[in-house]
Amino acid sequence: MKTLTLMRHAKSSWKDAELHDQERPLLEKGLRRTRTIIGFLQEIDFKPDMILCSPAVRTLETARIMAHAFQVPDDRLRVVSQLYPAPAHDYYDLFFDLPDTASHILVVGHNPAITNFVNYFLTEKVDYIPTSGVVSIAFDTEQWEQLPLAGHKVLFTAFPKLIKPE
């Protein structure tokens, strides 16, 4: 069994119009939403073996926060240039060279690709994955390269605004 969790990066700043899109930093609001998601994930014993993210500042910062929260070592955080930008159908290409020893991968990426990719698997489609939103899917395979052909089950969706603070 392989588990793939997809996460949209935390909310980022549009304050500096001169800044290239890849360089936009996270907002405090984005950090708060990510902490909300982390709290939810810690309650359900979430444990990724590896994290893939795009080279954009906002995704790399989000991935580092997640790596810290879930004790994923630096050498298991991989920056993947084709995640920015990437159409949803290209996401399958990400999995061909992953080590089969990793059973749970977290991908931190961007819309619309994240939404389009998870909608391949969701019974009730979503219009968009909000910032810091996650969708986790289990695949009935032991090899990452078999993901496109494997049976699957959506384990959960979690969006910050839908999680009630305690």
N, C-alpha and C positions, 0 to 999 in steps of 0.2 A: 504494500500500500504506500502510495506517495501522496503527500499533502502539499498543495500549492495555495498560498495565501497571497492575495493581491491587495495592495494598499495604494490609495492615492496620496501623494505627498501632502504635508501640512499646508495650511493656508499661508500664502506668501504675499509680499508687499508689491504694490504697483505704484508706490510713492514716487520713485525716481523714473520718469519717463525716458531718460537717457540710457538707463541700464538695459543691457541686452537681456532678453527673456531668460536665458540660461543662468544669469547672474542674480536673479531676484532672490532675496533672503526671506526667511520665515518671519511671520508676525507673531507677537505674543499670543494673540488669539489662536493662531495655529498651534503654538506650543501647548496651550491649555487644552485644546481639542485632542491633541495627540496624547496628553497625559490621561484624558478621559478614556480614550481607547486602550491605552496601556493598562489602566486599572481593570477594565473589563477583561482584557486578555489574560491578565495575571490570575483572575478569578477562575478561568477555565483551563488553567495549566498550559497555556500557549508556549510552545518552545520550538522556534525555527532553528534548523541546523546551519542555514546559510541565508544570506540576504543579497539580492541583486537590486541595483538601482541605476538610474540614469546619471549622467555626469552633471546635470543641472544642480545648482547650489541648493535649491529647496528640496530636491529628492535626496541628495547626499546628506544634508542635515537631518532630514526625517529618518533616513536609514541609520545614521549614527545614533540617534536618540533610541531607536528601536533596538539596535545592537546592544547598547548599554543596558537598556531595561531588561533584555532577555539574555544577557551574557553571551552574545555571539562574538567570538574573537575577531579581531581586525582582519585576520587572514581568511575569514569566512564571509567577509563583506566584499562583494565584487561590483565594481563600477562597469556598466555595460553601455558602451556608446550608442548602440542601436536602439536603446530604450528612449532616446530623445532625437527626434520624434520617431515614433514607430506606429504603423497601423496595427490593429489588433491581430490580423492573421500572421504578422511577423513574430508575435510572441512565442509561437510554437518553436521557432528557431532557437530561442534562448535555452531550451531544455536539452538539446542534443549532446552537449559536452559537459553536462553536470555529473558529478560523481554519484553513482547509484548508492553509495554509502550514506548520502544525505537523504533523509526521508521527508523532511519538511523544508520547503523553500518559501521565503517571503520575497515578493517582488514589489518594490516601491517605484511607482511610475506616474504617468500623466493621463489626464483625460484628453481626447475622447477614447484613447486606446484601452485604458483600464476598463471603462464602462463597456465598450464594445466587446472586449474579450470575455468579461464575466457574463455578459448577456448570452453568450454561446451556451452557458451552463444553467442559468437561472430559469426556472419555470415562469416566474413572474418577472418580466424584464423591468429594468430601472432606466429612467431617463438619463441619470448621471450618478456616478459615485461622488459623494461630496468629499471635500478635503478631509484627510485623515480617516476616511471610510475604508473598511476592509471587507473582503469576501474570501472565505476559505472553502476549498474544494478538495475532497479526497478522490484519488484515482485508483482504480483496481489494477495496479501494475507494480512491478518491482524495478522497472527501468524508466528513467525519465524520457528517453527517446520514444517510448511507446505511448506517451501521454495522449497524442491525438487520436489514438485508436482505443484507448482504455475506457471502460465504464466509469462513471463518476457519480458522486453524491455531494451536494452542497452542504457543508457542515454548519456554516453560519454566515450571516451578514451583520455587520456592526457599523452604525453611523453615529458620530458623536452626539448629534442632537436628539437621537432616540435613546441614548443611555441616560438613565436618571441618576444624578449624583446622590450619594447617601447622606 
